[in-house]
Amino acid sequence: MAKRVLSKILSIFFEKGLVEILTDPRTLFIKTFRTRAYQYGTFVGEDVYGNKYYENLGSIKHRSRFVEFPFRGVQEFDASLVPPEWFNWLHHTTDRVPKPDDPKPFYSLPHIPNQTLFRSKYMGCRTTKPKFEAWKPQSCRSQEVKQLDSN
């Protein structure tokens, strides 16, 4: 296992070069230990969220395409950040690379990522309303007492 990881790290090092690794904010170590992405490949495209898509034809068939999410300082990425067009390309449904000016079907809605990923949209576990109301009895006796007191 360690030999395989080390060989992948060295292959990335020789593929990208020392200058690019050190100037990239997501250095080799962050990619290796946080995202566990030991991949490298040719740049294919970028989507509206800043995700970069790569393809490595020398890799295993269904592991040849991958995405790098934009670096935000912490590990904040989710699979819902991938738009449907790029999802199809990533999962080998189509080989056509999506372009930003491609026409969209009239029935399609704009893609919205999972909102719980963002701190401003996060809601705790008490987000559902109670399914029943507590019983508040209004007995006849209490109404009779009120009438007697008023007399």
C-alpha positions, 0 to 999 in steps of 0.5 A: 500500500505504501509503495503504491501511494509513494509511486503515485506521489512520485508520478504526480511530482514528475508529471506536474513539476516542482514549481507548479506543485509549490505555487498551487494552493492545493499542494501535493500534500493536501491533495494526498492526505485530505482528498486522497486524490492521487490522480493527474490528467489532461485538463478537459474543462471547467464549470460555473462553480469552478470545478475542474475536470480532468481525464487520464486515458492511461488509467483504469476505464471507469476511473479515468475521469475525475473532478477537482473542487475549488480550494476554500481552505477547508475540506468543503466539497460534495458530489452535489456540486457537480452539475448534471451535464458534467455528471454525465461526462464523469460517469461515462454516460456521454463522451461529449464534453459539455460547453457553457453555450450548449442549449438547455432543454426548456423543462430543465431547472437551474442546478442547485447544489445541496444547501446544507453544505453551506453554513448560512443554509445549515439547519439543525436537527429540529427542523420539522414541526411536531406531528401532533398538538398537545391536548389543551382541555377546556372543560365545561366545569371551568366555564361554569366556574367563570360564569359563577364568578362573574355573577 
